[in-house]
Amino acid sequence: MTTPAPLPPTSFPKSEIKILLLENVHRSADELFGAEGFQIERASGALREDELVERVRDVHVLGIRSKTRITPRVLDAGRRLLAVGAFCIGTTQIDLAHANARGVPVFNAPFSNTRSVAEMVLAETIILSRQLFDRSREVHDGTWRKLATNCHEIRGKPLGIVGYGHIGRQVGVLAEMVGMHVVFFDIAARLPMGNNRAVPGLAELLASSDFVTLHVPETPQTRLMIGATELAQMKPGSFLLNASRGTVVDLDALADAVRRGHLAGAAVDVYPEEPETNSDGFASVLRGLPNVVLTPHIGGSTEEAQEAIGREVSGALTKFINNGATTGAVNFPQLEMPQARDTHRILNIHRNVPGVVRDITAIISERGANIHAQMLATDPVIGYLIMDLDQAVSHEVKKAVAALDTSLRTRILY
């Protein structure tokens, strides 16, 4: 009896998968990557474009935080790059459209630092209302100014939340717990938490709130959404807090509103331009203004948040490497399919043009392959196809599918 030839290996060996983590991504990511047998390389800070282009050439997964810029040049240099992980909420530092066109999904952590940001916002609300930073600075300088003028409790005060997503809702819950009256405005319909109340427009929120806190994404619609006109609509003696994106507020107009006394103070954690390293200097028109709290983009910078982010993003990346799941990717069709037994899985990313599915179906039919399971999702630029096939023909099918002019990336898994 002739012994059948063993099937060739399918998956790229896990021990040869290279993960490059920058900017001190939390070590919790290493636990999951290490358990999978992946190679892990680290760099403590952000890398400039030229250096990153060199480092990314043989990397399969790139992990960054907010300071590293993923440009088209970097993406083009990553010839083996399977995915990018943003170990933070924001992804504006990544050219998402070019990554999509290159067939590279990008994963982030939209939930893990929610509590940390919300707690900081609530703390800053109390700090501003009591002028605590000014009093602390004075005592450090040897000046004793014990006073109660213009210092208030936050209990019973109206707080307006602009953007009622994960962080905005958490802020609303915490603020209500300390006795504040919470209103919110969002362009999308949102279910209120507790006694939080929606208002129909931004102008109404600004005019009725003692504290206004911003929790919106960076989009063309939110760019400079708080300028001189909007600041003038705020109550005299009120406060503005921004821990969302640096492009949302006109800082010159904000500085003017504080100097004139129209606003009693502000708290800002994000800026239109931020230093790339901790050793770089920082300049802002807000520096030195009374009762203005300036922090260096640390809303989510707690040990708890960074540990959770490390686990969340590394988990999403590992699922993509191991079974092709793109659930949670910010720039990619969303697919996740349980794997059938005794099959090989083919992952194909292709240009979204007419005829692709026809061509792939013809390849499978010509080889008499049996499809155990299949899913397809598309966006305007690309299509993403997952197929579980008979093991005996999977390699032939993978090779033929990868050779199609429309294919961008094709992988085969166990």
Secondary structure, 3 states (H helix, E strand, C coil): CCCCCCCCCCCCCHHHCEEEECCCCCCHHHHHHHHCCCEEEECCCCCCHHHHHHHCCCCCEEEECCCCCECHHHHHHCCCCCEEEECCCCCCCECHHHHHHCCCCEECCCCCCHHHHHHHHHHHHHHHHHCHHHHHHHHHCCCCCCCCCCCCCCCCCEEEEECCCHHHHHHHHHHHHCCCEEEEECCCCCCCCCCCEECCCHHHHHHHCCEEEECCCCCCCCCCCECHHHHHHCCCCEEEEECCCCCCECHHHHHHHHHCCCEEEEEECCCCCCCCCCCCCCCCCCCCCCCEEECCCCCCCCHHHHHHHHHHHHHHHHHHHHHCCCCCECCCCCCCCCCCCCEEEEEEEEECCCCHHHHHHHHHHHCCCCEEEEEEEECCCEEEEEEEEEHHHHHHHHHHHHCCCCEEEEEEEC
